[in-house]
Amino acid sequence: MFKRGDVITVSIQEYAFGGKGVAKVPTENGDYIVFVDNTYPGQEAKARVTKKRKRFAEAKLLEVTKRSSVEQVGRFQEISGGPYIFVPIQEQERSKKESTLEIFRRIGNIEDPSSYFDEFISSPSHYFYRNKMEYSFSCIEHDRSTGEDIDDAFALGFKRRGTWWKVESLDKPSGLFDEEWETILIELRQLLKDTGLPAWHPPQKRGFFRHIVVRKSFAQDQLLFNLVTSSEGKKEFDAAQFVDFLKQKLGDRLAGVQHTINDNVADRAKIENGEYTLLYGEPVVVERLLGLDFEISMESFFQTNPKCAELLYSKALDYVFEEALDSNDVVMDLFCGTGTIGQILASKRSDVRIIGVDIVEEAIEDAKRNAERNNISDVEFYAADVGKFLREYPDFAGKIKTIILDPPRAGIAPKTLKKVIDLEAENIVYISCNPSTQARDTQTLLQEGYVLEKISLVDQFPHTGHIESIAKYKKQS
C-alpha cells in the first residue's frame, strides 16, 4: 500500500462533496478509499498522496490521464481554477446537489435532507461569470502540449496544478472570465516579453513581472487592471506603452490601470504589500446588485458572480419576508461586511428596522459609504462583537426577529454561534459558502431549540467543486 508523498494513478468512481472524486483501491481487507480533489467519476487521475489514514487517504490531483465519458472537450483552456470546464453543466449541478444534501445528512444529522430541499438555483451565466481574475508570471513554464517544463521562459497565465513555481501560459480563453480580455492577454504576453524584462522566478525570488489582477464591472462593462511587479527593472519599464496597449485594445472598456511595486518575496498580489501608482483612469469600478450601486476597489471583497449573487440574495430575502414583520421588529445582518444584504433589504422594506453588525470597523465604514451612495438611510451599521452587542446596545434585547448570517468560508466558531443563539432571534437565515460548516452548525442549532425549515443551493461557481447554501431555521416556542 502507498504512503504519504507517493504519486499514484487511480480511477475515479464517485463524486463527494466539495469536488472530491472517490477512488476505491481493492485490498485483501476490502476497498481502500482515496479522495482526489477536482476529479470527476469516469476519469483516470495521477495524484500525490497528502494524507494517509487507516481507512482512507487524501490526494492532490496532478493530472487527468483519461477523460470521463461524460466530458465534452470544448474550445476553452482547462485551468486549475475550473477543473470541470468539460463536464456538462447539468452533470455538475446534479453531483453538487446530491453530495451537498448528503453532507447535511452525515454531518448535520438530518435524516432526510431532501424533505427540506427547496430549490437549486443555477448561475444565470455558466461561462465568463467571474468579476475578478489573477494571472501569474513565471520564468518556469509548463508546456501543456508536451508536458515538459521550460526554464528561462516568459509564462503568463495560471499556476500549474499542485505547484507554486510553474505557470501554464493562457493560450485561449478559460471560459470563466472576460473572453475579449483573455484573448488580448495572449498578445500582451508577447508585448511584455519583448521589453526584455524578466518574468518572476519564484524559487529564486527575483525578476520583474509578477502578476496581473483584473476586476470587471458587469454593470459598466469595464475592466480595472493592476500590474504587480518588483522594483528590479522599474526604471526600464515603459508604463505608458503598457497603458497605450490596453487603451488601443479595450477602448472605453478600460476603467483604470494601476501599477503596484511589490518587493515582498511572498507570492501574493495584494496591493497592501506594496505601493501603487494610478497610471490611467479611476481606481474603482461600480457594480450594480438588485438596483443598488456598489463601489469596488481592486482589493474590495465583492461577490465573484454578481448576477448569481442577485439570485442568492433574493432567495435569502424571500426567507426573511416569509415571516410577518412590523415596525417594532429588528432584522440583524450579522457579518454584514460592506452591508450589501442590509441595503438590499432596506430598499425593499423601509418600514422594518435593519441593523448591520460586523467586528471589522473598515467594513462598516465601507457599508456606511455605500448606503450613502445609494441614498439608503433606513439601515444602521455597528462595528461590534456579536457576543457583546446586547450589552453595548441593550435597546435591541428581545426585539431581534430575524438574523441573517453570512459568515466567511471557515464558518462560525462554536463560541460565536452560541452568542448568536443567545440573541434569541425567532428566525435565522443562514447563507453559507461552505455547506459542510453549515451542516455542522445545523446540529448545534437543532440542539438549542431551532428547527430546520428549508435548504436551497446556489451554484455561484460553475466548473468548480464549490456550492453555496441558504438554510432557514425557526425557534420552537
C-alpha positions, 0 to 999 in steps of 0.5 A: 500500500502507498504512503504519504508523498507517493504519486499514484494513478487511480480511477475515479468512481464517485463524486463527494462533496466539495469536488472530491472524486472517490477512488476505491483501491481493492485490498485483501481487507476490502476497498481502500478509499482515496479522495482526489480533489477536482476529479470527476467519476469516469476519469483516470487521475495521477495524484500525490498522496497528502494524507494517509489514514487507516481507512482512507487517504487524501490526494492532490490531483496532478493530472487527468490521464483519461477523460470521463465519458461524460466530458465534452472537450470544448474550445476553452483552456482547462485551468486549475481554477475550473477543473470541470470546464468539460463536464456538462453543466447539468452533470455538475449541478446534479453531483453538487446537489446530491453530495451537498444534501448528503453532507447535511445528512452525515454531518448535520444529522438530518435524516432526510435532507431532501424533505427540506430541499427547496430549490437549486438555483443555477448561475444565470451565466455558466461561462465568463461569470467571474468579476475578478481574475489573477494571472501569474508570471513565471520564468518556469513554464509548463508546456501543456502540449508536451508536458515538459517544463521550460526554464528561462521562459516568459509564462503568463497565465495560471499556476500549474496544478499542485505547484507554486513555481510553474505557470501554464501560459493562457493560450485561449480563453478559460471560459470563466472570465472576460473572453475579449480580455483573455484573448488580448492577454495572449498578445500582451504576453508577447508585448511584455516579453519583448521589453526584455524584462524578466518574468518572476522566478519564484524559487529564486525570488527575483525578476520583474513581472509578477502578476496581473489582477483584473476586476470587471464591472458587469454593470459598466462593462469595464475592466480595472487592471493592476500590474504587480511587479518588483522594483528590479527593472522599474526604471526600464519599464515603459508604463505608458506603452503598457497603458497605450496597449490596453487603451488601443485594445479595450477602448472605453472598456478600460476603467483604470490601470494601476501599477503596484511595486511589490518587493515582498518575496511572498507570492501574493498580489495584494496591493497592501504589500506594496505601493501603487501608482494610478497610471490611467483612469479611476481606481474603482469600478461600480457594480450594480446588485438588485438596483443598488450601486456598489463601489469596488476597489481592486482589493474590495471583497465583492461577490465573484458572480454578481448576477448569481449573487442577485439570485442568492440574495433574493432567495435569502430575502424571500426567507426573511419576508416569509415571516410577518414583520412590523415596525417594532421588529429588528432584522440583524445582518450579522457579518454584514461586511460592506452591508450589501444584504442590509441595503438590499433589504432596506430598499425593499422594506423601509418600514422594518428596522435593519441593523448591520453588525460586523467586528471589522470597523473598515467594513462598516465604514465601507457599508456606511459609504455605500448606503450613502451612495445609494441614498439608503438611510433606513439601515444602521451599521455597528462595528461590534462583537456579536457576543457583546452587542446586547450589552453595548446596545441593550435597546435591541434585547428581545426585539431581534426577529430575524438574523441573517448570517453570512459568515466567511468560508471557515464558518462560525466558531462554536463560541460565536454561534452560541452568542448568536443563539443567545440573541434569541432571534425567532428566525435565522437565515443562514447563507453559507459558502461552505455547506459542510460548516453549515451542516455542522452548525445545523446540529448545534442549532437543532440542539438549542431549540431551532428547527430546520425549515428549508435548504436551497443551493446556489451554484455561484461557481460553475466548473468548480467543486464549490456550492453555496447554501441558504438554510432557514431555521425557526425557534420552537416556542 
